[in-house]
Amino acid sequence: MSPKEIIAENFSPSQWLSWPRSSIRVIDWNIDRGLQLRSIIDFLGDANADILILQEVDINARRTNRLNIAQEIARKLRLNYVFGREFVELTQGSDTSPAWHGQATLSRWKLSNPRLIRFQQQSNFWRPRWYLPKTEPFQERLGGRLALVSEINISGVSVVSYNLHLESRGNDELRLAQLDEVLRDARSYEPARLKVIAGDLNLNASQPSPANAITGNGFINAVPTGRVATTPGRHLLEPGRHIDWAFVRGSVQVNKGRVHNSIKASDHYPISFEIGLSSGR
C-alpha cells in the first residue's frame, strides 16, 4: 500500500482523552468535497460530536483551493483525523502535485489501526479514456470505492468505525456486493465489540435485500427516518432520496437519530445519533 493512501494527523489536546462520557455522539456526512468549508466547520463545531464520519473529502484539488479539507477541519476543531484515498482526481491536480478525494474519520479521541477495504467489485465509469480531455466535466479518476476502517477508544470503550462510500455509477447489485465486503469484515471482530457502519450508500437500505443483510449481521439502524431525504432532489419533479445511513452493532442503546435537513452546506444533509454507554463500562 502506498503510504499516501492513508494520512493520519493529531490535533486534539491530550487532556480530553480522560473525559468521561455517558454517551457517544456520531455524525455522518457527505460534505460534497468541502466546497462550503466555512459552513461545514460551523455546523460540525456546534454539533460537538465524538466521531465524525465524512465522505467526499478533497486534498489539493483546484475546486477546493488546494486545501487538505480533513486537515482544515481537524485543525479548526482540534480533532485527530485519518484520511483514506479513494481516487486520484486527474482533472484537479497535476503529475507533480496530485489531487486526492476520499473519506475522513475525525475524533477528539485517539484513532488507531486505520486501514482500507478497497472493494473488489468496482464500476469502470471513472477510469481514464484516451479520447476524453483531462478537464473537470469528465472527472477522470484513478482508484476505486472503499471503506475506511478505524478504531477509536472513548472512555475505555473501543469503537470500530467503518466509513463507507458505495458506488454511485452502478446498480444496487454492485452496491450490495460492496456492502457485503464490509459486513464480512465486521464479522472478523468478536460479536460484543461495538461497531459503527456509516456513510453514503447510494441506495435505500430499508429495501429488503440490504435490510436483511444488515439485520442478519446484528446491526440496527441508528437513524430510523427513511422517509426523510438525506439529499434533496435536483429539480421540482425529482424527489429527494434517503441514501446516507448509519448502523450500530453492540450491547448499547442507540437514540436521537435525526437528519439535519436544514443544513445547506453540501448536496447531502448530515445525519447524527447517540450511543448510550452504561456506567459500568
C-alpha atoms as one frame of an Amber mdcrd trajectory, in Angstrom:
protein
   0.000   0.000   0.000   1.318   3.432  -0.876   1.946   5.424   2.324  -0.175
   8.208   0.876  -3.282   6.056   0.662  -3.824   6.774   4.363  -2.957  10.058
   6.088  -3.234  10.475   9.865  -2.602  13.583  11.960  -3.375  14.543  15.562
  -4.572  17.983  16.674  -6.597  17.031  19.769  -5.377  18.175  23.211  -4.334
  15.127  25.213  -6.285  16.183  28.309  -9.558  15.374  26.531  -8.655  11.694
  26.428  -9.739  11.119  30.034 -13.037  12.965  29.716 -15.740  10.537  30.948
 -18.790  10.147  28.731 -22.251   8.684  29.254 -22.861   8.573  25.511 -21.044
   8.793  22.173 -22.332  11.281  19.615 -21.701  10.415  15.951 -22.192  12.488
  12.798 -22.067  11.073   9.276 -21.966  13.443   6.296 -21.080  13.513   2.627
 -19.584  17.029   2.565 -19.515  17.452  -1.246 -15.720  17.832  -1.428 -15.673
  20.590   1.187 -16.783  23.259  -1.246 -18.581  25.194   1.531 -15.861  24.639
   4.110 -16.671  27.500   6.464 -20.305  26.417   6.830 -19.240  22.780   7.226
 -16.858  23.669  10.049 -19.510  25.853  11.714 -22.024  23.003  11.805 -19.514
  20.379  12.944 -18.151  22.680  15.641 -21.617  23.379  17.021 -22.517  19.679
  16.901 -19.706  18.774  19.341 -19.636  15.118  18.261 -17.179  12.436  19.395
 -16.849  10.835  15.945 -17.194  12.498  12.530 -17.546  10.171   9.533 -17.160
  12.182   6.325 -17.272  11.279   2.634 -16.240  13.223  -0.495 -13.262  14.937
   1.139 -10.701  16.717  -1.070  -6.947  17.119  -0.736  -5.073  19.537  -3.016
  -7.929  19.871  -5.507  -8.260  23.028  -7.567 -12.018  23.224  -6.873 -11.359
  23.459  -3.096  -8.422  25.878  -3.245  -5.702  23.204  -2.924  -6.621  22.645
   0.731  -6.392  19.446   2.738 -10.047  19.600   3.762  -9.810  16.986   6.545
  -6.767  18.733   7.992  -8.511  22.112   7.883 -11.494  20.722   9.818  -9.240
  18.929  12.308  -7.098  21.998  12.954 -10.054  24.319  13.458 -11.939  21.916
  15.745  -8.831  20.440  17.456  -9.500  16.870  16.399  -7.471  13.900  15.219
  -8.158  12.543  11.743  -7.425   9.731   9.331  -7.985  10.080   5.596  -8.365
   7.216   3.134  -7.631   7.934  -0.535 -10.498   6.817  -2.741  -9.400   8.439
  -6.013  -6.623  10.435  -7.588  -8.569  13.262  -9.267  -6.829  13.646 -12.637
  -8.674  16.836 -13.616  -7.985  18.577 -10.292  -4.219  18.232  -9.866  -1.078
  17.541 -11.899   1.613  14.885 -12.236   3.825  16.755  -9.753   1.033  17.893
  -7.427  -1.754  15.285  -7.417  -5.240  15.905  -6.066  -6.959  13.263  -3.961
 -10.533  12.518  -2.972 -11.731  10.162  -0.283 -13.110   9.606   3.192 -12.071
  11.063   6.528 -12.869   9.991  10.079 -12.227  12.523  12.838 -12.407  12.405
  16.624 -11.119  14.170  19.721 -10.178  10.660  20.870  -7.276   8.553  19.625
  -7.735   6.937  16.204  -5.723   3.761  15.714  -5.131   0.928  13.246  -6.568
   2.699  10.186  -6.899   0.538   7.076  -8.772   0.435   3.797 -11.180  -2.076
   2.333 -10.869  -1.298  -1.361 -13.857  -3.096  -2.815 -13.213  -5.976  -5.181
 -16.153  -5.045  -7.402 -15.913  -1.561  -8.938 -17.524   0.454 -11.715 -15.484
   1.276 -14.825 -17.257   4.618 -15.161 -14.448   6.751 -13.689 -11.435   5.240
 -15.448  -9.482   7.481 -17.856 -10.197   7.143 -21.561  -7.803   8.310 -24.237
 -10.460  10.199 -26.180 -11.628  12.321 -23.217  -9.804  15.559 -22.374  -8.459
  15.884 -18.849 -10.886  18.636 -17.908 -13.228  18.916 -14.963 -16.578  17.999
 -16.580 -15.292  14.478 -17.353 -13.968  13.860 -13.792 -11.474  11.152 -14.757
 -10.034   9.299 -11.791  -7.660   6.557 -10.700  -8.698   4.384  -7.784 -11.956
   2.925  -6.571 -14.630   2.951  -3.900 -13.640   1.886  -0.402 -14.406   1.682
   3.285 -12.073   3.424   5.724 -11.789   1.391   8.937 -10.596   2.983  12.178
 -10.572   2.032  15.849 -11.448   4.697  18.418 -11.091   4.364  22.205 -13.628
   6.543  24.012 -13.591   6.466  27.824 -12.375   2.864  27.717 -14.932   1.792
  25.091 -13.381   0.615  21.821 -15.378   1.507  18.695 -14.676   0.083  15.234
 -15.762   2.640  12.641 -16.485   1.742   9.009 -16.674   4.848   6.803 -18.350
   3.845   3.502 -18.897   5.379   0.115 -20.635   2.905  -2.168 -20.634   3.358
  -5.927 -22.956   5.970  -7.413 -22.378   4.889 -11.034 -23.744   1.384 -10.921
 -26.735  -0.656  -9.848 -27.842  -1.877  -6.442 -26.341  -5.303  -7.143 -22.888
  -3.708  -7.261 -23.537  -1.665  -4.128 -24.815  -4.715  -2.247 -21.642  -6.608
  -3.172 -19.569  -3.740  -1.750 -21.690  -3.616   1.404 -21.279  -7.382   1.817
 -17.476  -6.960   1.919 -17.877  -4.602   4.865 -20.261  -6.915   6.702 -17.898
  -9.860   6.190 -15.022  -7.820   7.565 -17.084  -6.803  10.606 -17.659 -10.484
  11.388 -13.910 -10.854  11.999 -14.303  -8.955  15.300 -15.775 -10.528  18.407
 -19.587 -10.113  18.422 -19.630  -7.894  21.528 -17.256  -5.325  20.010 -19.002
  -2.006  19.372 -19.110  -1.385  15.599 -20.462   1.519  13.560 -21.068   1.345
   9.805 -21.960   4.703   8.278 -21.707   6.557   5.014 -23.144   7.414   1.634
 -24.580   4.096   0.472 -26.208   5.430  -2.700 -29.136   3.086  -2.100 -32.242
   2.739   0.015 -31.060   0.479   2.833 -34.635  -0.082   4.033 -35.321  -2.238
   0.970 -35.431  -5.999   1.665 -32.024  -7.060   0.296 -29.809  -4.538   2.135
 -32.045  -4.509   5.231 -31.893  -8.300   5.557 -28.126  -8.309   5.105 -27.651
  -5.607   7.739 -30.016  -7.021  10.373 -28.813 -10.548   9.643 -25.356  -9.440
  10.775 -26.676  -7.996  14.023 -26.696  -4.294  13.085 -29.531  -1.921  13.898
 -30.485   1.266  12.054 -29.186   4.259  14.032 -31.256   6.856  12.141 -34.657
   5.224  11.516 -36.081   8.080   9.449 -36.011   6.520   5.999 -38.817   8.747
   4.739 -36.729  11.867   5.366 -34.450  12.593   2.418 -30.723  12.928   3.087
 -30.086  14.526  -0.292 -32.532  16.920  -1.976 -33.975  16.489  -5.440 -32.171
  18.291  -8.235 -35.354  19.871  -9.572 -39.018  20.203  -8.624 -40.048  16.964
 -10.318 -37.331  14.864  -8.643 -37.926  13.926  -5.001 -35.057  13.763  -2.556
 -33.564  10.401  -1.605 -32.530   8.797   1.678 -29.123   7.322   0.765 -26.988
   8.203   3.813 -27.223   5.611   6.571 -25.688   4.516   9.870 -25.863   1.174
  11.662 -24.603   0.009  15.048 -23.809  -3.395  16.498 -23.113  -3.895  20.202
 -24.802  -4.151  23.596 -25.724  -0.460  23.695 -28.717   1.824  23.330 -28.884
   3.935  20.175 -31.100   7.010  20.142 -31.600  10.611  18.988 -31.135   9.668
  15.341 -32.008  12.516  13.001 -31.439  14.054   9.580 -30.278  17.694   9.759
 -32.148  18.801   6.649 -31.892  22.494   7.487 -28.131  22.418   6.828 -27.394
  23.539   3.261 -23.562  23.302   3.262 -23.483  20.271   0.939 -25.626  18.388
  -1.548 -26.241  15.901   1.289 -27.646  16.535   4.756 -25.749  15.417   7.865
 -27.188  12.608   9.952 -26.457  12.132  13.651 -27.178   9.763  16.523 -26.043
   8.904  20.042 -24.793   5.635  21.515 -25.540   5.306  25.223 -22.803   3.930
  27.492 -23.649   2.215  30.771 -21.937   3.493  33.916 -20.111   0.214  34.303
 -18.246   0.473  31.020
